[in-house]
Amino acid sequence: MYFNSEKMAKTIGRVAEKTPEVGETVSGLMVKKEFTYQMMALDDLHVFSQLSTTNISQRITIAYTGAFGVLKHRLKQIFESVESLPDEESEGRAFGVHEQLTVKYESEKHISLHWRSDPISDMVSDSVVALILNIVREIPKVAVES
């Protein structure tokens, strides 16, 4: 059996402050509880429901013995925005990639990547990790050919 019924969502919080015009798109979070739907802004989630949100910060440390400048140069070849960042701990040897990811020089043998988890930042970090691993794999070839 197939039942085609119209579903309605009640707008609450900041989303309900302004009445949309006909054909205007309304965006927010759709929360279903039992048989009712509510649309609200992300900031209103904890006010109107028992749900909460969180931000996940991720960090990975990778063995890297190559020159830090080589890594920055290779990243600039791929990404439009690679900017130096002030960082007292790593003596100014840190840079950001697309304001999504921070690459830090930890020691002569390690670098670390830091990012807040979301689909775009995860994709950027995956490509940076792949690039770093590719550079690490190429280092012996460069040393032998020199």
N, CA, C and O atoms as CSV, one atom per row, in Angstrom:
chain,resi,resn,atom,element,x,y,z
A,1,MET,N,N,0.837,-1.181,0.000
A,1,MET,CA,C,0.000,0.000,0.000
A,1,MET,C,C,0.879,1.240,0.000
A,1,MET,O,O,1.928,1.258,0.645
A,2,TYR,N,N,0.477,2.234,-0.689
A,2,TYR,CA,C,1.219,3.473,-0.768
A,2,TYR,C,C,0.306,4.614,-0.336
A,2,TYR,O,O,-0.782,4.788,-0.885
A,3,PHE,N,N,0.749,5.382,0.639
A,3,PHE,CA,C,-0.011,6.529,1.120
A,3,PHE,C,C,0.769,7.791,0.778
A,3,PHE,O,O,1.904,7.970,1.220
A,4,ASN,N,N,0.170,8.636,0.011
A,4,ASN,CA,C,0.800,9.894,-0.343
A,4,ASN,C,C,0.167,10.983,0.505
A,4,ASN,O,O,-0.968,11.397,0.268
A,5,SER,N,N,0.909,11.431,1.482
A,5,SER,CA,C,0.372,12.471,2.349
A,5,SER,C,C,1.309,13.678,2.329
A,5,SER,O,O,2.519,13.544,2.149
A,6,GLU,N,N,0.738,14.820,2.511
A,6,GLU,CA,C,1.519,16.042,2.543
A,6,GLU,C,C,2.186,16.170,3.903
A,6,GLU,O,O,1.556,15.948,4.938
A,7,LYS,N,N,3.438,16.522,3.895
A,7,LYS,CA,C,4.147,16.691,5.147
A,7,LYS,C,C,4.411,18.171,5.356
A,7,LYS,O,O,4.782,18.891,4.428
A,8,MET,N,N,4.217,18.608,6.577
A,8,MET,CA,C,4.430,20.014,6.901
A,8,MET,C,C,5.443,20.106,8.026
A,8,MET,O,O,5.506,19.249,8.907
A,9,ALA,N,N,6.227,21.157,7.974
A,9,ALA,CA,C,7.205,21.407,9.024
A,9,ALA,C,C,6.886,22.750,9.661
A,9,ALA,O,O,6.565,23.724,8.980
A,10,LYS,N,N,6.981,22.778,10.953
A,10,LYS,CA,C,6.771,24.017,11.699
A,10,LYS,C,C,8.118,24.725,11.816
A,10,LYS,O,O,9.098,24.133,12.267
A,11,THR,N,N,8.163,26.000,11.406
A,11,THR,CA,C,9.405,26.752,11.558
A,11,THR,C,C,9.424,27.394,12.939
A,11,THR,O,O,8.430,27.964,13.388
A,12,ILE,N,N,10.554,27.295,13.593
A,12,ILE,CA,C,10.679,27.841,14.942
A,12,ILE,C,C,11.998,28.588,15.072
A,12,ILE,O,O,12.911,28.397,14.268
A,13,GLY,N,N,12.092,29.433,16.080
A,13,GLY,CA,C,13.328,30.156,16.344
A,13,GLY,C,C,13.608,31.212,15.297
A,13,GLY,O,O,12.693,31.881,14.815
A,14,ARG,N,N,14.862,31.360,14.948
A,14,ARG,CA,C,15.283,32.397,13.995
A,14,ARG,C,C,14.706,32.191,12.607
A,14,ARG,O,O,14.470,33.159,11.883
A,15,VAL,N,N,14.478,30.954,12.232
A,15,VAL,CA,C,13.915,30.682,10.908
A,15,VAL,C,C,12.498,31.251,10.816
A,15,VAL,O,O,12.076,31.674,9.740
A,16,ALA,N,N,11.765,31.267,11.921
A,16,ALA,CA,C,10.376,31.736,11.928
A,16,ALA,C,C,10.265,33.256,12.067
A,16,ALA,O,O,9.161,33.793,11.978
A,17,GLU,N,N,11.362,33.953,12.280
A,17,GLU,CA,C,11.295,35.402,12.471
A,17,GLU,C,C,10.856,36.141,11.226
A,17,GLU,O,O,10.248,37.207,11.331
A,18,LYS,N,N,11.143,35.613,10.062
A,18,LYS,CA,C,10.797,36.284,8.807
A,18,LYS,C,C,9.899,35.376,7.976
A,18,LYS,O,O,10.198,34.198,7.781
A,19,THR,N,N,8.805,35.934,7.494
A,19,THR,CA,C,7.902,35.171,6.632
A,19,THR,C,C,8.479,35.165,5.221
A,19,THR,O,O,8.721,36.228,4.649
A,20,PRO,N,N,8.702,33.983,4.654
A,20,PRO,CA,C,9.295,33.930,3.308
A,20,PRO,C,C,8.270,34.316,2.236
A,20,PRO,O,O,7.066,34.116,2.391
A,21,GLU,N,N,8.794,34.872,1.157
A,21,GLU,CA,C,7.962,35.182,-0.006
A,21,GLU,C,C,7.662,33.891,-0.759
A,21,GLU,O,O,8.341,32.884,-0.560
A,22,VAL,N,N,6.673,33.917,-1.601
A,22,VAL,CA,C,6.318,32.746,-2.398
A,22,VAL,C,C,7.500,32.396,-3.308
A,22,VAL,O,O,8.009,33.254,-4.029
A,23,GLY,N,N,7.928,31.145,-3.269
A,23,GLY,CA,C,9.043,30.674,-4.078
A,23,GLY,C,C,10.407,30.891,-3.449
A,23,GLY,O,O,11.407,30.424,-3.994
A,24,GLU,N,N,10.483,31.591,-2.311
A,24,GLU,CA,C,11.757,31.829,-1.645
A,24,GLU,C,C,12.212,30.564,-0.916
A,24,GLU,O,O,11.401,29.853,-0.323
A,25,THR,N,N,13.491,30.299,-0.968
A,25,THR,CA,C,14.052,29.124,-0.317
A,25,THR,C,C,14.270,29.408,1.163
A,25,THR,O,O,14.797,30.456,1.536
A,26,VAL,N,N,13.861,28.464,1.996
A,26,VAL,CA,C,14.080,28.556,3.433
A,26,VAL,C,C,15.085,27.476,3.793
A,26,VAL,O,O,14.903,26.312,3.436
A,27,SER,N,N,16.147,27.856,4.498
A,27,SER,CA,C,17.136,26.851,4.862
A,27,SER,C,C,17.308,26.807,6.368
A,27,SER,O,O,17.189,27.818,7.060
A,28,GLY,N,N,17.588,25.615,6.854
A,28,GLY,CA,C,17.778,25.372,8.269
A,28,GLY,C,C,17.894,23.881,8.502
A,28,GLY,O,O,18.059,23.108,7.559
A,29,LEU,N,N,17.810,23.485,9.731
A,29,LEU,CA,C,17.843,22.065,10.081
A,29,LEU,C,C,16.425,21.534,10.188
A,29,LEU,O,O,15.558,22.163,10.795
A,30,MET,N,N,16.198,20.387,9.603
A,30,MET,CA,C,14.894,19.734,9.712
A,30,MET,C,C,15.025,18.655,10.780
A,30,MET,O,O,15.818,17.725,10.640
A,31,VAL,N,N,14.243,18.786,11.845
A,31,VAL,CA,C,14.292,17.839,12.948
A,31,VAL,C,C,12.961,17.102,13.003
A,31,VAL,O,O,11.897,17.718,13.064
A,32,LYS,N,N,13.036,15.780,12.979
A,32,LYS,CA,C,11.833,14.956,13.053
A,32,LYS,C,C,11.770,14.318,14.429
A,32,LYS,O,O,12.722,13.683,14.882
A,33,LYS,N,N,10.652,14.496,15.073
A,33,LYS,CA,C,10.402,13.849,16.357
A,33,LYS,C,C,9.040,13.203,16.259
A,33,LYS,O,O,8.016,13.872,16.119
A,34,GLU,N,N,9.055,11.885,16.337
A,34,GLU,CA,C,7.850,11.077,16.140
A,34,GLU,C,C,7.242,11.428,14.784
A,34,GLU,O,O,7.853,11.129,13.758
A,35,PHE,N,N,6.059,12.053,14.740
A,35,PHE,CA,C,5.427,12.351,13.458
A,35,PHE,C,C,5.398,13.842,13.153
A,35,PHE,O,O,4.664,14.270,12.262
A,36,THR,N,N,6.175,14.637,13.867
A,36,THR,CA,C,6.199,16.075,13.621
A,36,THR,C,C,7.566,16.498,13.100
A,36,THR,O,O,8.590,15.903,13.437
A,37,TYR,N,N,7.562,17.519,12.285
A,37,TYR,CA,C,8.784,18.066,11.709
A,37,TYR,C,C,8.918,19.521,12.151
A,37,TYR,O,O,7.945,20.275,12.162
A,38,GLN,N,N,10.132,19.895,12.510
A,38,GLN,CA,C,10.414,21.274,12.872
A,38,GLN,C,C,11.649,21.731,12.103
A,38,GLN,O,O,12.628,20.995,11.976
A,39,MET,N,N,11.584,22.967,11.592
A,39,MET,CA,C,12.735,23.537,10.909
A,39,MET,C,C,13.259,24.665,11.775
A,39,MET,O,O,12.505,25.538,12.204
A,40,MET,N,N,14.576,24.639,12.030
A,40,MET,CA,C,15.190,25.639,12.899
A,40,MET,C,C,16.597,25.951,12.420
A,40,MET,O,O,17.168,25.212,11.619
A,41,ALA,N,N,17.146,27.041,12.912
A,41,ALA,CA,C,18.535,27.396,12.625
A,41,ALA,C,C,19.456,26.502,13.460
A,41,ALA,O,O,19.058,26.002,14.512
A,42,LEU,N,N,20.664,26.309,12.994
A,42,LEU,CA,C,21.631,25.478,13.712
A,42,LEU,C,C,21.843,25.970,15.144
A,42,LEU,O,O,21.954,25.170,16.073
A,43,ASP,N,N,21.897,27.285,15.315
A,43,ASP,CA,C,22.112,27.850,16.656
A,43,ASP,C,C,20.937,27.599,17.599
A,43,ASP,O,O,21.099,27.655,18.818
A,44,ASP,N,N,19.765,27.324,17.049
A,44,ASP,CA,C,18.576,27.077,17.875
A,44,ASP,C,C,18.398,25.609,18.246
A,44,ASP,O,O,17.474,25.269,18.985
A,45,LEU,N,N,19.258,24.747,17.749
A,45,LEU,CA,C,19.078,23.313,17.963
A,45,LEU,C,C,19.036,22.949,19.438
A,45,LEU,O,O,18.149,22.206,19.859
A,46,HIS,N,N,19.960,23.449,20.224
A,46,HIS,CA,C,19.989,23.093,21.647
A,46,HIS,C,C,18.852,23.753,22.431
A,46,HIS,O,O,18.506,23.286,23.516
A,47,VAL,N,N,18.264,24.836,21.897
A,47,VAL,CA,C,17.165,25.529,22.580
A,47,VAL,C,C,15.851,24.778,22.416
A,47,VAL,O,O,15.087,24.641,23.372
A,48,PHE,N,N,15.585,24.288,21.200
A,48,PHE,CA,C,14.291,23.682,20.893
A,48,PHE,C,C,14.303,22.159,20.857
A,48,PHE,O,O,13.277,21.541,20.572
A,49,SER,N,N,15.445,21.550,21.141
A,49,SER,CA,C,15.497,20.090,21.160
A,49,SER,C,C,16.528,19.652,22.202
A,49,SER,O,O,17.227,20.475,22.794
A,50,GLN,N,N,16.601,18.370,22.404
A,50,GLN,CA,C,17.587,17.828,23.328
A,50,GLN,C,C,18.871,17.430,22.591
A,50,GLN,O,O,19.769,16.820,23.172
A,51,LEU,N,N,18.940,17.778,21.331
A,51,LEU,CA,C,20.123,17.486,20.531
A,51,LEU,C,C,21.168,18.575,20.719
A,51,LEU,O,O,20.847,19.693,21.120
A,52,SER,N,N,22.402,18.247,20.431
A,52,SER,CA,C,23.471,19.232,20.507
A,52,SER,C,C,24.434,19.020,19.348
A,52,SER,O,O,24.428,17.974,18.699
A,53,THR,N,N,25.244,20.010,19.105
A,53,THR,CA,C,26.254,19.903,18.049
A,53,THR,C,C,27.628,20.013,18.686
A,53,THR,O,O,27.774,20.469,19.820
A,54,THR,N,N,28.619,19.589,17.940
A,54,THR,CA,C,29.996,19.687,18.420
A,54,THR,C,C,30.922,19.901,17.238
A,54,THR,O,O,30.589,19.550,16.106
A,55,ASN,N,N,32.059,20.464,17.497
A,55,ASN,CA,C,33.103,20.607,16.486
A,55,ASN,C,C,34.213,19.624,16.807
A,55,ASN,O,O,34.624,19.492,17.960
A,56,ILE,N,N,34.686,18.946,15.800
A,56,ILE,CA,C,35.750,17.971,15.986
A,56,ILE,C,C,37.015,18.528,15.357
A,56,ILE,O,O,37.055,18.819,14.162
A,57,SER,N,N,38.045,18.672,16.175
A,57,SER,CA,C,39.348,19.101,15.673
A,57,SER,C,C,40.213,17.861,15.495
A,57,SER,O,O,40.318,17.020,16.387
A,58,GLN,N,N,40.827,17.769,14.326
A,58,GLN,CA,C,41.653,16.602,14.038
A,58,GLN,C,C,43.115,17.021,13.889
A,58,GLN,O,O,43.427,18.151,13.514
A,59,ARG,N,N,43.992,16.076,14.194
A,59,ARG,CA,C,45.430,16.295,14.071
A,59,ARG,C,C,46.071,14.987,13.648
A,59,ARG,O,O,45.728,13.913,14.142
A,60,ILE,N,N,47.001,15.104,12.729
A,60,ILE,CA,C,47.775,13.939,12.323
A,60,ILE,C,C,49.234,14.362,12.245
A,60,ILE,O,O,49.550,15.442,11.747
A,61,THR,N,N,50.115,13.511,12.738
A,61,THR,CA,C,51.551,13.755,12.662
A,61,THR,C,C,52.123,12.760,11.660
A,61,THR,O,O,51.845,11.562,11.713
A,62,ILE,N,N,52.927,13.287,10.749
A,62,ILE,CA,C,53.460,12.466,9.659
A,62,ILE,C,C,54.981,12.559,9.665
A,62,ILE,O,O,55.544,13.640,9.838
A,63,ALA,N,N,55.635,11.427,9.477
A,63,ALA,CA,C,57.098,11.413,9.362
A,63,ALA,C,C,57.469,12.122,8.060
A,63,ALA,O,O,57.013,11.747,6.980
A,64,TYR,N,N,58.307,13.152,8.185
A,64,TYR,CA,C,58.720,13.931,7.017
A,64,TYR,C,C,60.109,14.484,7.287
A,64,TYR,O,O,60.297,15.271,8.215
A,65,THR,N,N,61.084,14.078,6.480
A,65,THR,CA,C,62.455,14.534,6.675
A,65,THR,C,C,62.907,15.486,5.585
A,65,THR,O,O,64.047,15.950,5.600
A,66,GLY,N,N,62.031,15.781,4.642
A,66,GLY,CA,C,62.394,16.695,3.562
A,66,GLY,C,C,62.395,18.133,4.021
A,66,GLY,O,O,62.078,18.434,5.172
A,67,ALA,N,N,62.754,19.015,3.113
A,67,ALA,CA,C,62.777,20.449,3.403
A,67,ALA,C,C,61.346,20.974,3.485
A,67,ALA,O,O,60.501,20.652,2.650
A,68,PHE,N,N,61.093,21.784,4.503
A,68,PHE,CA,C,59.761,22.334,4.712
A,68,PHE,C,C,59.370,23.256,3.551
A,68,PHE,O,O,58.201,23.316,3.169
A,69,GLY,N,N,60.344,23.965,2.998
A,69,GLY,CA,C,60.089,24.848,1.859
A,69,GLY,C,C,59.645,24.090,0.618
A,69,GLY,O,O,58.845,24.598,-0.168
A,70,VAL,N,N,60.158,22.880,0.439
A,70,VAL,CA,C,59.751,22.042,-0.697
A,70,VAL,C,C,58.274,21.689,-0.573
A,70,VAL,O,O,57.525,21.739,-1.549
A,71,LEU,N,N,57.872,21.335,0.635
A,71,LEU,CA,C,56.469,21.003,0.871
A,71,LEU,C,C,55.577,22.201,0.574
A,71,LEU,O,O,54.550,22.064,-0.091
A,72,LYS,N,N,55.960,23.357,1.058
A,72,LYS,CA,C,55.162,24.566,0.822
A,72,LYS,C,C,55.088,24.870,-0.674
A,72,LYS,O,O,54.025,25.219,-1.187
A,73,HIS,N,N,56.209,24.737,-1.367
A,73,HIS,CA,C,56.237,24.980,-2.809
A,73,HIS,C,C,55.307,24.016,-3.551
A,73,HIS,O,O,54.541,24.433,-4.420
A,74,ARG,N,N,55.376,22.741,-3.210
A,74,ARG,CA,C,54.520,21.750,-3.870
A,74,ARG,C,C,53.042,22.015,-3.597
A,74,ARG,O,O,52.203,21.842,-4.481
A,75,LEU,N,N,52.724,22.438,-2.362
A,75,LEU,CA,C,51.326,22.755,-2.031
A,75,LEU,C,C,50.843,23.975,-2.813
A,75,LEU,O,O,49.686,24.027,-3.232
A,76,LYS,N,N,51.730,24.959,-3.009
A,76,LYS,CA,C,51.357,26.148,-3.789
A,76,LYS,C,C,51.077,25.800,-5.246
A,76,LYS,O,O,50.316,26.498,-5.917
A,77,GLN,N,N,51.687,24.727,-5.737
A,77,GLN,CA,C,51.433,24.292,-7.109
A,77,GLN,C,C,50.029,23.710,-7.256
A,77,GLN,O,O,49.457,23.723,-8.346
A,78,ILE,N,N,49.485,23.207,-6.169
A,78,ILE,CA,C,48.170,22.561,-6.212
A,78,ILE,C,C,47.057,23.481,-5.725
A,78,ILE,O,O,45.992,23.549,-6.339
A,79,PHE,N,N,47.298,24.186,-4.627
A,79,PHE,CA,C,46.269,25.003,-3.998
A,79,PHE,C,C,46.512,26.488,-4.252
A,79,PHE,O,O,47.656,26.942,-4.295
A,80,GLU,N,N,45.435,27.230,-4.418
A,80,GLU,CA,C,45.538,28.665,-4.658
A,80,GLU,C,C,46.006,29.423,-3.426
A,80,GLU,O,O,46.771,30.381,-3.536
A,81,SER,N,N,45.550,28.999,-2.260
A,81,SER,CA,C,45.814,29.758,-1.041
A,81,SER,C,C,46.662,28.950,-0.063
A,81,SER,O,O,46.166,28.061,0.629
A,82,VAL,N,N,47.950,29.277,-0.023
A,82,VAL,CA,C,48.880,28.705,0.958
A,82,VAL,C,C,49.578,29.891,1.602
A,82,VAL,O,O,50.431,30.527,0.981
A,83,GLU,N,N,49.215,30.193,2.857
A,83,GLU,CA,C,49.689,31.397,3.537
A,83,GLU,C,C,50.509,31.049,4.774
A,83,GLU,O,O,50.149,30.142,5.525
A,84,SER,N,N,51.607,31.764,4.986
A,84,SER,CA,C,52.412,31.584,6.200
A,84,SER,C,C,51.627,32.057,7.407
A,84,SER,O,O,50.907,33.054,7.340
A,85,LEU,N,N,51.770,31.330,8.522
A,85,LEU,CA,C,51.080,31.667,9.758
A,85,LEU,C,C,52.089,31.900,10.866
A,85,LEU,O,O,53.100,31.201,10.935
A,86,PRO,N,N,51.835,32.871,11.737
A,86,PRO,CA,C,52.729,33.044,12.891
A,86,PRO,C,C,52.484,31.934,13.904
A,86,PRO,O,O,51.342,31.669,14.279
A,87,ASP,N,N,53.541,31.298,14.338
A,87,ASP,CA,C,53.429,30.231,15.330
A,87,ASP,C,C,54.703,30.206,16.152
A,87,ASP,O,O,55.771,29.861,15.646
A,88,GLU,N,N,54.589,30.574,17.424
A,88,GLU,CA,C,55.755,30.657,18.292
A,88,GLU,C,C,56.392,29.290,18.523
A,88,GLU,O,O,57.617,29.178,18.572
A,89,GLU,N,N,55.574,28.256,18.666
A,89,GLU,CA,C,56.096,26.926,18.990
A,89,GLU,C,C,56.977,26.368,17.874
A,89,GLU,O,O,58.014,25.761,18.140
A,90,SER,N,N,56.561,26.575,16.632
A,90,SER,CA,C,57.339,26.011,15.524
A,90,SER,C,C,58.197,27.073,14.841
A,90,SER,O,O,58.580,26.919,13.681
A,91,GLU,N,N,58.496,28.154,15.570
A,91,GLU,CA,C,59.406,29.194,15.114
A,91,GLU,C,C,59.015,29.757,13.753
A,91,GLU,O,O,59.864,29.953,12.884
A,92,GLY,N,N,57.730,30.014,13.578
A,92,GLY,CA,C,57.260,30.595,12.330
A,92,GLY,C,C,57.159,29.617,11.184
A,92,GLY,O,O,56.871,30.016,10.055
A,93,ARG,N,N,57.388,28.357,11.445
A,93,ARG,CA,C,57.337,27.369,10.374
A,93,ARG,C,C,55.987,26.680,10.372
A,93,ARG,O,O,55.870,25.497,10.690
A,94,ALA,N,N,54.969,27.450,10.006
A,94,ALA,CA,C,53.613,26.920,9.894
A,94,ALA,C,C,52.914,27.684,8.778
A,94,ALA,O,O,53.184,28.865,8.561
A,95,PHE,N,N,52.029,27.017,8.083
A,95,PHE,CA,C,51.243,27.703,7.058
A,95,PHE,C,C,49.859,27.092,6.961
A,95,PHE,O,O,49.638,25.937,7.324
A,96,GLY,N,N,48.936,27.895,6.462
A,96,GLY,CA,C,47.556,27.469,6.298
A,96,GLY,C,C,47.270,27.175,4.838
A,96,GLY,O,O,47.819,27.821,3.945
A,97,VAL,N,N,46.420,26.212,4.604
A,97,VAL,CA,C,45.999,25.847,3.254
A,97,VAL,C,C,44.504,26.111,3.156
A,97,VAL,O,O,43.702,25.456,3.824
A,98,HIS,N,N,44.136,27.077,2.317
A,98,HIS,CA,C,42.737,27.463,2.094
A,98,HIS,C,C,41.970,27.784,3.377
A,98,HIS,O,O,40.757,27.588,3.438
A,99,GLU,N,N,42.654,28.265,4.378
A,99,GLU,CA,C,42.033,28.595,5.666
A,99,GLU,C,C,41.270,27.406,6.254
A,99,GLU,O,O,40.408,27.583,7.116
A,100,GLN,N,N,41.585,26.204,5.792
A,100,GLN,CA,C,40.926,24.996,6.247
A,100,GLN,C,C,41.856,24.124,7.082
A,100,GLN,O,O,41.409,23.374,7.950
A,101,LEU,N,N,43.154,24.233,6.808
A,101,LEU,CA,C,44.125,23.283,7.343
A,101,LEU,C,C,45.396,24.031,7.723
A,101,LEU,O,O,45.814,24.951,7.020
A,102,THR,N,N,46.008,23.637,8.834
A,102,THR,CA,C,47.289,24.210,9.247
A,102,THR,C,C,48.349,23.119,9.192
A,102,THR,O,O,48.161,22.029,9.733
A,103,VAL,N,N,49.462,23.419,8.536
A,103,VAL,CA,C,50.602,22.509,8.453
A,103,VAL,C,C,51.695,23.104,9.328
A,103,VAL,O,O,52.104,24.246,9.118
A,104,LYS,N,N,52.174,22.337,10.314
A,104,LYS,CA,C,53.194,22.824,11.248
A,104,LYS,C,C,54.445,21.957,11.183
A,104,LYS,O,O,54.374,20.734,11.068
A,105,TYR,N,N,55.583,22.620,11.261
A,105,TYR,CA,C,56.871,21.940,11.359
A,105,TYR,C,C,57.062,21.579,12.829
A,105,TYR,O,O,57.205,22.472,13.664
A,106,GLU,N,N,57.068,20.304,13.158
A,106,GLU,CA,C,57.193,19.865,14.548
A,106,GLU,C,C,58.643,19.592,14.930
A,106,GLU,O,O,59.092,19.978,16.010
A,107,SER,N,N,59.372,18.924,14.040
A,107,SER,CA,C,60.787,18.624,14.282
A,107,SER,C,C,61.426,18.300,12.939
A,107,SER,O,O,60.773,18.374,11.898
A,108,GLU,N,N,62.701,17.943,12.967
A,108,GLU,CA,C,63.387,17.597,11.721
A,108,GLU,C,C,62.824,16.331,11.089
A,108,GLU,O,O,63.080,16.047,9.919
A,109,LYS,N,N,62.062,15.579,11.861
A,109,LYS,CA,C,61.544,14.311,11.352
A,109,LYS,C,C,60.029,14.243,11.257
A,109,LYS,O,O,59.488,13.246,10.781
A,110,HIS,N,N,59.325,15.298,11.707
A,110,HIS,CA,C,57.859,15.234,11.721
A,110,HIS,C,C,57.218,16.578,11.381
A,110,HIS,O,O,57.743,17.643,11.704
A,111,ILE,N,N,56.071,16.490,10.720
A,111,ILE,CA,C,55.199,17.650,10.551
A,111,ILE,C,C,53.813,17.225,11.018
A,111,ILE,O,O,53.511,16.034,11.088
A,112,SER,N,N,52.978,18.199,11.335
A,112,SER,CA,C,51.631,17.862,11.762
A,112,SER,C,C,50.623,18.692,10.985
A,112,SER,O,O,50.897,19.820,10.577
A,113,LEU,N,N,49.465,18.109,10.794
A,113,LEU,CA,C,48.348,18.783,10.136
A,113,LEU,C,C,47.233,18.929,11.163
A,113,LEU,O,O,46.952,17.999,11.918
A,114,HIS,N,N,46.602,20.093,11.189
A,114,HIS,CA,C,45.508,20.373,12.116
A,114,HIS,C,C,44.342,20.942,11.311
A,114,HIS,O,O,44.531,21.821,10.470
A,115,TRP,N,N,43.129,20.433,11.576
A,115,TRP,CA,C,41.957,20.957,10.887
A,115,TRP,C,C,40.692,20.644,11.674
A,115,TRP,O,O,40.641,19.693,12.454
A,116,ARG,N,N,39.675,21.468,11.449
A,116,ARG,CA,C,38.362,21.227,12.025
A,116,ARG,C,C,37.604,20.350,11.041
A,116,ARG,O,O,37.533,20.656,9.850
A,117,SER,N,N,37.049,19.276,11.536
A,117,SER,CA,C,36.435,18.281,10.671
A,117,SER,C,C,35.148,18.795,10.029
A,117,SER,O,O,34.203,19.187,10.713
A,118,ASP,N,N,35.140,18.781,8.723
A,118,ASP,CA,C,33.954,19.003,7.896
A,118,ASP,C,C,34.298,18.432,6.519
A,118,ASP,O,O,35.470,18.162,6.256
A,119,PRO,N,N,33.342,18.245,5.656
A,119,PRO,CA,C,33.649,17.576,4.383
A,119,PRO,C,C,34.750,18.251,3.561
A,119,PRO,O,O,35.600,17.562,2.995
A,120,ILE,N,N,34.749,19.568,3.487
A,120,ILE,CA,C,35.755,20.264,2.682
A,120,ILE,C,C,37.137,20.149,3.318
A,120,ILE,O,O,38.110,19.813,2.641
A,121,SER,N,N,37.223,20.425,4.613
A,121,SER,CA,C,38.523,20.340,5.302
A,121,SER,C,C,39.079,18.924,5.260
A,121,SER,O,O,40.286,18.737,5.101
A,122,ASP,N,N,38.212,17.925,5.400
A,122,ASP,CA,C,38.667,16.535,5.322
A,122,ASP,C,C,39.228,16.224,3.938
A,122,ASP,O,O,40.223,15.509,3.814
A,123,MET,N,N,38.594,16.760,2.901
A,123,MET,CA,C,39.065,16.528,1.538
A,123,MET,C,C,40.421,17.207,1.322
A,123,MET,O,O,41.317,16.624,0.712
A,124,VAL,N,N,40.572,18.441,1.824
A,124,VAL,CA,C,41.843,19.151,1.699
A,124,VAL,C,C,42.932,18.394,2.452
A,124,VAL,O,O,44.036,18.214,1.938
A,125,SER,N,N,42.622,17.948,3.675
A,125,SER,CA,C,43.638,17.235,4.461
A,125,SER,C,C,44.033,15.918,3.797
A,125,SER,O,O,45.208,15.549,3.813
A,126,ASP,N,N,43.075,15.209,3.217
A,126,ASP,CA,C,43.398,13.963,2.514
A,126,ASP,C,C,44.353,14.218,1.354
A,126,ASP,O,O,45.295,13.453,1.143
A,127,SER,N,N,44.115,15.286,0.606
A,127,SER,CA,C,44.990,15.560,-0.534
A,127,SER,C,C,46.375,16.020,-0.072
A,127,SER,O,O,47.373,15.706,-0.721
A,128,VAL,N,N,46.451,16.758,1.041
A,128,VAL,CA,C,47.753,17.182,1.567
A,128,VAL,C,C,48.537,15.972,2.089
A,128,VAL,O,O,49.743,15.870,1.864
A,129,VAL,N,N,47.858,15.065,2.778
A,129,VAL,CA,C,48.523,13.842,3.257
A,129,VAL,C,C,49.044,13.034,2.072
A,129,VAL,O,O,50.167,12.530,2.109
A,130,ALA,N,N,48.233,12.910,1.019
A,130,ALA,CA,C,48.673,12.167,-0.165
A,130,ALA,C,C,49.901,12.826,-0.793
A,130,ALA,O,O,50.828,12.137,-1.219
A,131,LEU,N,N,49.908,14.152,-0.849
A,131,LEU,CA,C,51.059,14.861,-1.400
A,131,LEU,C,C,52.308,14.641,-0.550
A,131,LEU,O,O,53.392,14.398,-1.082
A,132,ILE,N,N,52.151,14.726,0.775
A,132,ILE,CA,C,53.295,14.522,1.673
A,132,ILE,C,C,53.862,13.110,1.508
A,132,ILE,O,O,55.076,12.930,1.407
A,133,LEU,N,N,52.988,12.127,1.482
A,133,LEU,CA,C,53.453,10.745,1.321
A,133,LEU,C,C,54.130,10.541,-0.030
A,133,LEU,O,O,55.077,9.761,-0.141
A,134,ASN,N,N,53.654,11.232,-1.044
A,134,ASN,CA,C,54.286,11.150,-2.357
A,134,ASN,C,C,55.676,11.792,-2.323
A,134,ASN,O,O,56.617,11.253,-2.907
A,135,ILE,N,N,55.814,12.925,-1.653
A,135,ILE,CA,C,57.132,13.581,-1.528
A,135,ILE,C,C,58.093,12.674,-0.763
A,135,ILE,O,O,59.245,12.514,-1.165
A,136,VAL,N,N,57.626,12.078,0.336
A,136,VAL,CA,C,58.470,11.181,1.147
A,136,VAL,C,C,58.939,10.001,0.302
A,136,VAL,O,O,60.082,9.562,0.425
A,137,ARG,N,N,58.073,9.497,-0.542
A,137,ARG,CA,C,58.421,8.374,-1.405
A,137,ARG,C,C,59.443,8.782,-2.455
A,137,ARG,O,O,60.266,7.962,-2.864
A,138,GLU,N,N,59.406,10.052,-2.905
A,138,GLU,CA,C,60.318,10.524,-3.948
A,138,GLU,C,C,61.685,10.928,-3.408
A,138,GLU,O,O,62.647,10.962,-4.174
A,139,ILE,N,N,61.806,11.238,-2.110
A,139,ILE,CA,C,63.067,11.730,-1.546
A,139,ILE,C,C,64.239,10.800,-1.841
A,139,ILE,O,O,65.286,11.297,-2.257
A,140,PRO,N,N,64.134,9.476,-1.652
A,140,PRO,CA,C,65.281,8.613,-1.989
A,140,PRO,C,C,65.675,8.689,-3.469
A,140,PRO,O,O,66.860,8.605,-3.788
A,141,LYS,N,N,64.708,8.846,-4.373
A,141,LYS,CA,C,65.009,8.933,-5.792
A,141,LYS,C,C,65.798,10.194,-6.096
A,141,LYS,O,O,66.753,10.163,-6.872
A,142,VAL,N,N,65.400,11.308,-5.483
A,142,VAL,CA,C,66.097,12.573,-5.702
A,142,VAL,C,C,67.523,12.489,-5.186
A,142,VAL,O,O,68.444,12.985,-5.835
A,143,ALA,N,N,67.723,11.862,-4.014
A,143,ALA,CA,C,69.054,11.738,-3.424
A,143,ALA,C,C,69.959,10.864,-4.304
A,143,ALA,O,O,71.140,11.176,-4.458
A,144,VAL,N,N,69.434,9.782,-4.879
A,144,VAL,CA,C,70.214,8.877,-5.697
A,144,VAL,C,C,70.588,9.545,-7.018
A,144,VAL,O,O,71.713,9.384,-7.492
A,145,GLU,N,N,69.660,10.294,-7.619
A,145,GLU,CA,C,69.907,10.921,-8.914
A,145,GLU,C,C,70.856,12.092,-8.820
A,145,GLU,O,O,71.456,12.461,-9.829
A,146,SER,N,N,71.021,12.698,-7.649
A,146,SER,CA,C,71.860,13.901,-7.512
A,146,SER,C,C,73.311,13.621,-7.640
A,146,SER,O,O,74.127,14.538,-7.547
